[in-house]
Amino acid sequence: MRFGRFKLVTITLSVLGIFLSSQSMVRADETIALTESPGWPTYQSSPVDRNLRWQDERFFVHVPPGVSSSRSVGLLVFIPAEDTFTGLPVGWAEVLDRNQFVFIAPQNAGNSQTSGRRAGLGVMAAMGMLKKYRNIDTKRVFISGFSGGARIASKVAFSQADIVRGALLNCGCDFPARITWHSVGAESGKDDNYGYCSATPQECQLARSYVRFALVTGGDDFRRPYLQDIYNDGFRRGGYQARLFDVPDLGHNLCDGRTLQQALDFLFTGR
């Protein structure tokens, strides 16, 4: 009888171990390698470099405490401006945890890297998490970034509307049409080439239908005039689902937790 009980306990623990291994959930902030091929979306967009080896890449991941396979979670992919990403911005952890969002940021994806690599890592990160966490709500798969990283995030949002449902763009943005600069003047260091990305008419139509865009800037952000014109002359005129969050006293920096919450609410509900 004792042997029978011991055998039962051993089998139970083995099954539990297999289950936990299959879930393989990260419980704390850490940099990880993907454990299996994430695959690529069926649709192949031109901004995304698919010649990346997933075995060579590393990702910073934050998973809310208490995440289980029985409850749906969101996903926020972040494209940084620097090659090394070591931790969440101030005030973001509480918001991500409260809203049950898994967060992932690729390493070696800063402004010094090629646009195609950065976009490819963003898509790879999304696909990897979608494969790892089967309970991710596909309506809450958002991409974000800061400065040059936000520009890459906007390119991915326009070109991969098959997987991305929202874009949170901190102090940077590209748009698939030439913008007429109204707010940008000489004092802003006018750059006529800023903010343009290519996208096919089909990609633009899909983005209009399925993706929401939250642009974040502030009074002390030197890119503020550019984002204002991209929002008004681009997103609003083009009929996209977009909102500009103009935060008083925000410089060229990441938004705080309060603005992050407002942006996430808009990306999910449209309000």
N, C-alpha and C positions, 0 to 999 in steps of 0.2 A: 504493500500500500504506500509506504514512504517513497519507494522508488517511482511508483506511478505518479505521486504528487510532484516529485522532483522533476520527472520527465515533462509533466504538464507545465510546470513553471518555466522550465528551460525552453519549451516550444513557444510559450506565450512571450517570453522575453525576446526570443529570436524573431518572432513575427513583428513585435513592437520595434525591434531594431531595424528590420527591413523597412517598416513603414516610415520611421524617422529618417532613415537614410534616403528613402525615395523622395521625402519632402525636402530634406537637406536645407532647412531654413536657417538663414543667418539671423542671429539674435542680437548682435551688437554691431556698431559701426566698424567696418573692417574693409580692407582691400582684398578682393578675391580674384581667382581665375575661374572662368567658366569650366564646368566639368564635362560638358558635351557640346557638340556642334549646335549653335542656336538656329542654324538655317537662315535663309533670306526670304523676304516677302516675295510672293509670286510676281508682283509688278516690279520691274527693274527701272528705276529712275536714274537719270543721268548724273545728278549731283553726288550719288552714293558710290564710293569705291568698294567694290565687292572682292577685291584682291587682297583682303586682309585675312591673316591666319588667327582664328579665334584662340588657338592655343598660346599665342604670344602676347595676348592683351590682358590687361588687368583693370579692375573696376572697383571704385569705392561704392559700398552699398550700406544703406541704412534701412532696417526693417523694424516697423513699430513693435513694441512689446505685445505679446499676447496674440499675435497673428496666428490664425489657424486655418485649416483647409475648409472649414465649414462657413467661413464668412468672407464675402468678397472684399477685395482691396483695390486701391488705385495704384497707378504707376507714374512716377515722375522721373523722366530721363533728363539729365542736366549736362549741357556742354560748357565746360569751363573756359576761361580765358587763359589760364595758366596750365602748364603741363602736369603739375603735381596738385592733386586735390586731396586734402587731408581731413576735412570735416565740414559739417553742415554750416551754412551761414547762421549768424546769431538770430534766434527766435524761430527758426524753421522747424526744429525737431518737434516742438510742442504741437505745431500746426499739422505737420505730417502724421504724427502719432494720433492726434485727435481725429483726423479725417481718414486714418488707415491708408496711408500712401507708402508704398515701397519707393525708395529713392536710389537711383544709380547714376554714377558719373564716371565716364571712362578716364583712365590715366593717359598721359601723353596725347592729349587732345586739345592743347592750348593754341593760342594764336600763331605760334611758330610752325604748326603743322599745316599740311595741305588741307584745302577745303574738302576735297573728296574723302580723305582719311577721317576727318572729324565727323562728317556726315555719316560715313560708313560705321564708325564706332557708335554713334548715336543709335543707328538702326540695329546694329549688333547687340547693343545693350538692351534695347526694347525686346528684341526677339528672344534673347537669352532669359530675361525675366518672365516673359510670357510662357516660355517653355518650363521654367523652373517652378513658377507659381501658377498653377492651373486655375486658381480662384481669382485672378486679376479680372476686374470688370473692364471689358474692352471699350466701354464708353468713357472710361476714366484713364485712358492712356494719353498722357500729356508729355510734351517735350519743352524744355526750358534751356536757358543759357544766360550768360552775362557778357555784355559788350560784343566782342567778335564772336563769342560763343552763342549769343542770342541771334546773331545774323545766320549762323549755321543752323540753329534750331528752326528759324523761319523757313529756310530752304527745305529742310526735311519735312516740315508741316505742309508746305505747298506740294512737294513731290511724292509724299508717302501718306496721303490721306486714307489709304487702305488700312493703316495701323494706328495713325495718330489722330486724336480727336480734339486736341487743344494745344496751344502754344503760349507759354508764359515768357515774354521777351523783355529782359531787364536791360535797359539802356542800349539797345541795339536792335536793328531789324532790317531785313531785305524785303523787297517787293518785286513781283514779276512784271513791272512796267516802269517806264521812266516817269519820275515824279517832277512836277513843276514846283520849284522851291519858292514858297511865299514867306515863310518865317525865317529861313536861313539867310543870314547876311554876312558881310565881310567879318564882323566881329566873331562869328562862329567858325571862322576858318573855312569858308564855303568850299565844299568838295562836291562838284557836280556828278562825280562817279559813285558817290556813296549810295548804298541802299538798293542796288539793282541785282536781281537774280533771274535766271531763266526758268521758265516753266511752260509746259505745253497748254494749249487751250483746254484740253481734257483735264489736266491736273488742276488748273485753276477752277474749273467748274466743280470738280470733286471737293476742292478745298472750300469753296463757297457753301457747298451743301453739308459738309460733314465736320469741318474744323472751325473752332472758335479761337480768336487771337486776342490775347491780353498784352497790351504794350505798357510797360512801366518806365516812367521817367520822373524827373523832378526839377524844381527851380534852379538847382545848382548843377545840373547835368549838362555838360557841353554838347551832348547829342540831343538835347530836348527839342530844339527847332527842327531837326531832321525827323524825329519821331512824330512830332505834331503834323508835319507835312505829309509824311508817309501814311499816317492815320487818316487825315482828311482827304488828301488828293488820291490816295491809293485805296485803302480799305473801305472807307465810307462811300466814295464814288464808285468803287467796284462792286458794291453790294455784298461785302463779306460780313460775317458775324464777328465784330471786333469792338473792343472798348479800350480807351486810353486812360490809364491810371496816372494822373499827374500829381505826384506826392510833394507837398511843400517841403522845402529844405533838403530834399534828397539830391545828393550829388551823383557823380558817375559811380554808382555803387549798387549793390544788391538791395532789394526792398526788405522791409522788416516783416515780422510775423503777421501783423495786422493786414498789411497790403497783400501778403501771400494768401491769407485766408479769403480776402475779397476776390482776388484773381481766380483762385481755385473754384470758388462759388460760381463766378461768372462762366468759367470754362465748362463746368458741369451742367449748370441750370440755364445759362443765358441771361441771368438776372444779376 
